[in-house]
């Protein structure tokens, strides 16, 4: 019998509709997952374009190319207003001119603006001031989509009213690399999104509660330019989709106009499936990646009650823990550092052990002598049946088996 024939539940990012992510196995709708999200959100579609998906519609995301993933994200708010309209008066332009709707944006629309220096010797930037308040001690990520035209270099600046006095990050749009950065920057990233566009982002900690100058984008001479460089540039590049959000990385783009916009959590679960979950033995398999900087303890689990659970989750240091709480006894694996890459993990359980395979190899075996004392009946994309710890990341495949697979089958199932 093949692994496909043995599986009691298989979920992949393929068939879906509003409220539902269909299971491949079983095909009688009994394994379909419920999807709840009270707002729309954006995803990258099969053509590589950003598009909006409706309320409660699963986010099937193709970013990075190849096969899609189920994108599961936390709640987020874009604090920038008029995120695509840099000509709007809410954006203060200093020694810069804006040519609106100059080229095709990452969503396929003609809405990207051209940003040009005026040729005088000065600091050339775009500022949005006083529209939202940043809170001291909170980590924020600023991001935007940029594409070179006649100019290659752009800078994100953290204002002295809210950040360390030297908080900035530079980006090279010709080579797609991060240049120099400084001050309170935790991380800076540049990601190609196709057609010459890059998403540039800077993450830093706010040190002073402030509602002044929440977002600044500057034209600079080179990838090693200092913060607030004065120059005589008259060249141009394209800009679209500015976002400022609490958190340690850029989440899916949240478009705004006259007000800030909040995207709700993705909540995915299925209750009442005890007949699809092995109660005395079984296997849980996932092909997934965790979101960098996601909330601690977020994960995926098989749930019976608070003292009978099997899970894959993160710890407070962004490392991954596998294991469970069985009849009140904790059985955790050693910590695994996934570096936020996709990995394949399978956990088998029976009355004497937990065995964990990762990427084709045995990671750990934990021995014990006990069984679940509560019926496992729920599959949660969260931990402890608590939306506070919603899974945050991407899932390409999730499978359950009502038997503990053999070592040979576990190696086969998890080999990348």
Secondary structure, DSSP 4 states (H G I P E B T S, - for coil): --HHHHEEEEEEEEEEEBTEEEEEESSSSTTPEEEE-SS-EEEE-TTS-EEEE-TTB--EE-TTSSS-EEEE---EEE--SSTT-TTSTTEEEESEEEEEEEE--TTSSS-EEEEEE-SSSEEEEEEE-SSS-B-TT-EEEEEEEEEESS--EEEEE--TTTS-TT-EEEEETTTTEEEEEETTEEEEEEEEEETTEEEEEEEEE--S-B-S--EEEEE-SSTTPPTT-EE----EEEEEEEEEEESSS--S----SSS-EEEPPPEEEE-S-GGGS-SSSEEEEEEEEEPTTPPTT-EEEEEEETTEEEEEEE-TTS-EEEEEEETTEEEEPPPB--TT--EEEEEEE-SSEEEEEETTEEEEEEE-----SS---EEESEETTEEEEE--EEEEEEEEESS---HHHHHHHH--
